[in-house]
Amino acid sequence: MKKEFAGIIKDLEINHPLANNFRRRTLKYCDTHKNAQSLLRTLEFEEKEDDYPYRNALYAIFKSCAYDALEHKEAAFEAAKDALAGFRNCGNDFNEALAHLFLGLLYKAHEADHLALPEFDKANKLFTICRDLYNAESNFGKEAQCDLYVKKIMKTRESFEAKEISTILHPPIAKVLSSLWKRARLIFGVYDIGHASYVGKFVFEDAVLGAVEVEQVVIAGKTYNLHNYRGGTEIAITSGGDYRWLKVAGISMNKAKPIPIEPDDYVLADLKLAHQPRDIVIANLHNPPTPEERAGVIKRFTLKGLKSESISDIPNIPLSAVDICGVVIAIAKPA
């Protein structure tokens, strides 16, 4: 079994002897095809005999490990999604966060980066929530565990980031060479309207039938190419998200990496994505310097403030002077 999968399986919250036994068997037997097949048969039998949703969620993530060992990637994906839905329906945020991380790592292992990133972001958000709750309960061991996972996710996400351009291009040259930047596609999921959870709510993420792919956008009659600002060639739009296209004004980010953000470009911001250091974010100023100046800014988020990356010398904006509203995930530049 992959080392990162084993760590997640070990950290699952389990308070049932039989499920704990299956955890031990999963960690021990997902090493050969023969052992994985034996484990899978036993889990499938137990799943039929046991109608308790929480234990079935645990069995599902164990099955995903077995399917992955057998190189049945689609079955591994589906079993991991079943585990995720089960933990969500049972209200276990910590195990749900682990399941999101597990599914993201599973996608990453099979080079489905556009599917992995949203799972990492959901895991990060849930681990952050759990960390704060454990802190309020003075459960410092679990708080530290959540904090460690947040740091691991940030490190994993870094591997997806696009390689920085080795030299800074001035705006006119950047326009000419924009074709050298990796083009990207917007990916919208297509969902099965008949799929619902135990409480009668649609579970969109667990019933993806396919995807709609968009390679260019037309804004005000002008065609724009898409580029993923977080690495890769696919920009995944998830259900339940909140997104905004914003027109760029000013030159405060015209030396941004990996792609300059210039006047009349458009950026796509995810308003629900938790921002991390080095992200490009959109924010509103509490007190704009002049009445004529717009309150919205696009900047690099750092722990020391919002940073410009420009041919001009522009001071940082203190975090206390802004409200961060979202994270830039893509940019549209003239075709």
Beta strands, then each sheet from edge to edge (+ up, - down):
strand 1: 185-191
strand 2: 208-214
strand 3: 216-219
strand 4: 222-228
strand 5: 234-237
strand 6: 243-247
strand 7: 266-270
strand 8: 280-285
strand 9: 296-302
strand 10: 305-307
strand 11: 322-334
sheet 1: 2+ 1- 5-
sheet 2: 3+ 4- 11+ 7- 6+
sheet 3: 3+ 4- 11+ 8- 9+ 10-
end
